[in-house]
Amino acid sequence: MDIETYRNYCLSKKGVSESFPFDQEVLVFKVMNKIFALGNINSRPLKINLKCNPEKAIEYREQYPEIMPGYHMNKKHWNTVDFEGNLPDKKLFHLINHSYELVVSKLSKKEKEQLKAL
């Protein structure tokens, strides 16, 4: 998956914003001000950090060489995913969705209501 497809898909999700809060290379996607995806847009291959259920994170790492413990993140809850490896786009979309949904599930009741109203 290329950077533009990744970016457009993340931005298509409800309540998502993008920013460069750390520097001019690390693109961060947030839902209701909570990070669900980030990665260096200049790195090759393109690698993105995505939140993941801890049990699934281990399973995915064992099953796919393109999925590794989260680089510079809590390795229990984050995976680094090689977006230019052999994972099909369908799987990459699934991983993005999973990350987004995990973050949304942890939002406060008020934040969930605000998101629903968007």
Residue pairs with C-beta under 8 A, 6 or more apart in sequence:
1 46
1 83
1 84
1 89
1 92
2 46
2 83
3 41
3 46
5 89
6 46
6 48
6 83
6 92
6 96
7 18
7 27
9 93
9 96
10 16
10 18
10 29
10 37
10 96
10 100
11 18
11 29
13 31
13 100
14 31
14 115
14 118
15 31
15 32
15 114
15 115
15 118
16 29
16 30
16 31
16 100
17 29
17 30
17 33
18 27
18 28
18 29
18 30
19 27
19 28
19 30
20 26
20 27
20 28
21 28
22 28
25 40
25 41
25 42
26 38
26 39
26 40
26 41
27 38
27 39
27 40
27 41
28 35
28 37
28 38
29 35
29 36
29 37
29 38
30 36
31 100
31 103
31 104
31 107
31 115
32 103
32 104
32 107
32 111
32 114
32 115
34 103
34 106
34 107
35 51
35 103
36 50
36 51
36 96
36 99
36 100
36 102
36 103
37 48
37 49
37 50
37 51
37 96
37 99
37 100
38 48
38 49
39 46
39 47
39 48
39 49
39 83
40 47
44 84
45 82
45 83
45 84
45 85
46 82
46 83
46 84
47 71
47 80
47 81
47 82
47 83
48 80
48 81
48 83
49 70
49 71
49 72
49 73
49 78
49 79
49 80
49 81
50 78
50 79
50 81
50 95
50 96
50 98
50 99
51 77
51 78
51 98
51 99
51 102
51 103
52 60
52 77
52 78
52 79
52 95
52 98
52 99
52 102
53 98
53 102
54 76
54 77
56 98
57 69
57 76
57 77
57 78
57 79
60 67
60 79
60 95
61 67
61 68
61 69
61 79
64 87
64 91
65 85
66 81
66 82
66 85
66 86
66 87
67 79
67 80
67 81
67 82
67 87
67 95
68 79
68 80
68 81
68 82
69 75
69 78
69 79
69 80
70 77
70 78
70 79
70 80
71 80
73 80
79 95
81 87
81 92
81 95
83 92
104 112
104 115
107 115
